[in-house]
Amino acid sequence: MKTQILKKKIVKIFHKYGLSKNHSSISADALINAELVGAYGHGLSRLKMYCDRISKNVINSKAKIKIKKISQSITHVDGNNSIGFVAADTAIKIAINNAKKTGIGLVAVKNSGHYGLSGYYAEQAVKKKLMVMVFTNAPPAVAPHGALKSLFGTNPICFGTPTGSKIPFILDTSISMINRGKIRVAAREGGKIPEGVALDKFGKPTTDPKKALEGVQLPIAGFRGSGLAWMVDILSGVFTGGNHAGRVKDPFTDFSGPQNIGHLFFAMKPNLFVGNNFNKRIKDNIKKIKKLPKIKGVKEILYPGQNKFNRYKNNLKKEIKISKNILNDLNILLK
Ligand SMILES: NC(=O)c1ccc[n+]([C@@H]2O[C@H](COP(=O)([O-])OP(=O)(O)OC[C@H]3O[C@@H](n4cnc5c(N)ncnc54)[C@H](O)[C@@H]3O)[C@@H](O)[C@H]2O)c1
C-alpha cells in the first residue's frame, strides 16, 4: 500500500477512536516509520492494540499533556496517559529547544505509554545537529540476573550523534537478545524465534514464540544486560515518576489501567567541549574504525543506524507490504 494512503487510513482510524487529528497524525507517522525501517514489531502490528486500549479508556484519547519547566534546560512532562507517541513527540521537541538554548535539554516524562522506537525520537534531535540519549522502560519480559521471574522490560538504550555525513549514528538496542515485538509477530504469523533468546515458563530454552511469551526473554550478555535493563528502569521509571520495578502493564494483555510508562530524553550540543572541532573529530573517529581490516565476508564496517537508514531509503521507494492478518485488522478498525 502507498505510504500516503496508509497514513490516511491510520489517521482515520485513530480519529474515529477519539484522538485529535494532530495526535492521530503524530501516531500514524510513528507507526509508518517503524514499517519503513523494518521494525515490524513496533508498526502496524500494534495498531489494534492501541485502539483496544483507547476503547477501554486505558489510553486517554483526550489527553491534556502538562509541561512543567524546572529550569531553562530541564522540563518535566506529564503525559496524562496519552498514547505514548504524543507524549514522546512533545518531550523530544522540548529537549531539542532546551538544548538549542542552553547546550543541554533534559526532559523526563511520566504517565505515558508505549512510544515505539527510541531511534525515531533520537533522529529528530540529530537532524537538529544535537547529540541525544533516549530511554524508556517497558512491561516485564526479562528476568533480572539470578531471578526466576521476568521483571525488566526489553528497555531499549538509545544514543544518537551527528556524524558530519547525512547518515546519523543511532545506536538503538533492546537489552534483550531480541525485541518482544519480533516474538509477538512470530507468534501471530506462526513463525519461530532463533535459539538462545528465550526460555519457556519451565526455564527450558525454546524457539516457540508463544512459549517464549509465557516464559522469559534472555538479556544480552548475561548479568551485564540485566544491569543495563535495571539502569534504564531507574532512569526512565524511578527518576521520572513513571511506573518501575515491573509495574508497567503489558499493553496487549493487561487492560486494568494505564501503563504509566516513563521516558527520559537528554539532548546535548556536540560543540560543548571541543567547539567547531567536533565535526572533524567525529569524522576522524568513524573513518579510523571503518578502515580497520575486516573479517572474511564483511564488506563494510557499519556504524549503528547505517543499516536502518539504508533500509528506510530503499523502503521509501516501494509500497508498504501488509500481511493478511494486519490488513484484516485495518479493515475491521476502519468500519
Ligand atoms: N518502546 C519499547 O518499549 C521498546 C522496547 C524494546 C525495543 N524497542 C525498539 O525496538 C527497536 C528494535 O530494537 P532491537 O534491539 O531489535 O534493534 P536491532 O537489533 O535491530 O539493532 C540494534 C542496534 O544495532 C545496530 N546494528 C544492527 N546491525 C548492525 C551491524 N551489522 N553493524 C553495526 N550496527 C548494527 C542497529 O543500527 C541498532 O542501532 C528499537 O528501535 C527499540 O527502540 C522499543
PDBQT file of the ligand as one rigid body, heavy atoms in Angstrom, charges set to zero:
ROOT
HETATM    1  N1  LIG A 401       9.148   1.120  23.269  1.00  0.00    +0.000 N 
HETATM    2  C1  LIG A 401       9.544  -0.021  23.757  1.00  0.00    +0.000 C 
HETATM    3  O1  LIG A 401       9.056  -0.481  24.774  1.00  0.00    +0.000 OA
HETATM    4  C2  LIG A 401      10.639  -0.795  23.075  1.00  0.00    +0.000 A 
HETATM    5  C3  LIG A 401      11.181  -1.912  23.699  1.00  0.00    +0.000 A 
HETATM    6  C4  LIG A 401      12.197  -2.611  23.049  1.00  0.00    +0.000 A 
HETATM    7  C5  LIG A 401      12.656  -2.206  21.804  1.00  0.00    +0.000 A 
HETATM    8  N2  LIG A 401      12.096  -1.112  21.233  1.00  0.00    +0.000 N 
HETATM    9  C6  LIG A 401      12.574  -0.650  19.918  1.00  0.00    +0.000 C 
HETATM   10  O2  LIG A 401      12.694  -1.746  19.030  1.00  0.00    +0.000 OA
HETATM   11  C7  LIG A 401      13.667  -1.406  18.041  1.00  0.00    +0.000 C 
HETATM   12  C8  LIG A 401      14.459  -2.617  17.684  1.00  0.00    +0.000 C 
HETATM   13  O3  LIG A 401      15.342  -2.969  18.741  1.00  0.00    +0.000 OA
HETATM   14  P1  LIG A 401      16.385  -4.157  18.511  1.00  0.00    +0.000 P 
HETATM   15  O4  LIG A 401      17.091  -4.396  19.770  1.00  0.00    +0.000 OA
HETATM   16  O5  LIG A 401      15.679  -5.301  17.840  1.00  0.00    +0.000 OA
HETATM   17  O6  LIG A 401      17.373  -3.478  17.450  1.00  0.00    +0.000 OA
HETATM   18  P2  LIG A 401      18.354  -4.211  16.404  1.00  0.00    +0.000 P 
HETATM   19  O7  LIG A 401      18.880  -5.465  16.996  1.00  0.00    +0.000 OA
HETATM   20  O8  LIG A 401      17.679  -4.286  15.098  1.00  0.00    +0.000 OA
HETATM   21  O9  LIG A 401      19.528  -3.143  16.304  1.00  0.00    +0.000 OA
HETATM   22  C9  LIG A 401      20.266  -2.725  17.431  1.00  0.00    +0.000 C 
HETATM   23  C10 LIG A 401      21.297  -1.688  17.023  1.00  0.00    +0.000 C 
HETATM   24  O10 LIG A 401      22.369  -2.345  16.338  1.00  0.00    +0.000 OA
HETATM   25  C11 LIG A 401      22.640  -1.665  15.125  1.00  0.00    +0.000 C 
HETATM   26  N3  LIG A 401      23.104  -2.652  14.153  1.00  0.00    +0.000 N 
HETATM   27  C12 LIG A 401      22.404  -3.677  13.620  1.00  0.00    +0.000 A 
HETATM   28  N4  LIG A 401      23.172  -4.367  12.749  1.00  0.00    +0.000 NA
HETATM   29  C13 LIG A 401      24.385  -3.773  12.745  1.00  0.00    +0.000 A 
HETATM   30  C14 LIG A 401      25.623  -4.011  12.057  1.00  0.00    +0.000 A 
HETATM   31  N5  LIG A 401      25.755  -5.011  11.201  1.00  0.00    +0.000 N 
HETATM   32  N6  LIG A 401      26.668  -3.202  12.307  1.00  0.00    +0.000 NA
HETATM   33  C15 LIG A 401      26.538  -2.170  13.171  1.00  0.00    +0.000 A 
HETATM   34  N7  LIG A 401      25.406  -1.884  13.850  1.00  0.00    +0.000 NA
HETATM   35  C16 LIG A 401      24.345  -2.676  13.642  1.00  0.00    +0.000 A 
HETATM   36  C17 LIG A 401      21.337  -1.027  14.728  1.00  0.00    +0.000 C 
HETATM   37  O11 LIG A 401      21.539   0.096  13.884  1.00  0.00    +0.000 OA
HETATM   38  C18 LIG A 401      20.785  -0.628  16.077  1.00  0.00    +0.000 C 
HETATM   39  O12 LIG A 401      21.276   0.629  16.470  1.00  0.00    +0.000 OA
HETATM   40  C19 LIG A 401      14.450  -0.236  18.586  1.00  0.00    +0.000 C 
HETATM   41  O13 LIG A 401      14.104   0.883  17.801  1.00  0.00    +0.000 OA
HETATM   42  C20 LIG A 401      13.962  -0.059  20.007  1.00  0.00    +0.000 C 
HETATM   43  O14 LIG A 401      13.887   1.293  20.452  1.00  0.00    +0.000 OA
HETATM   44  C21 LIG A 401      11.107  -0.410  21.829  1.00  0.00    +0.000 A 
ENDROOT
TORSDOF 0
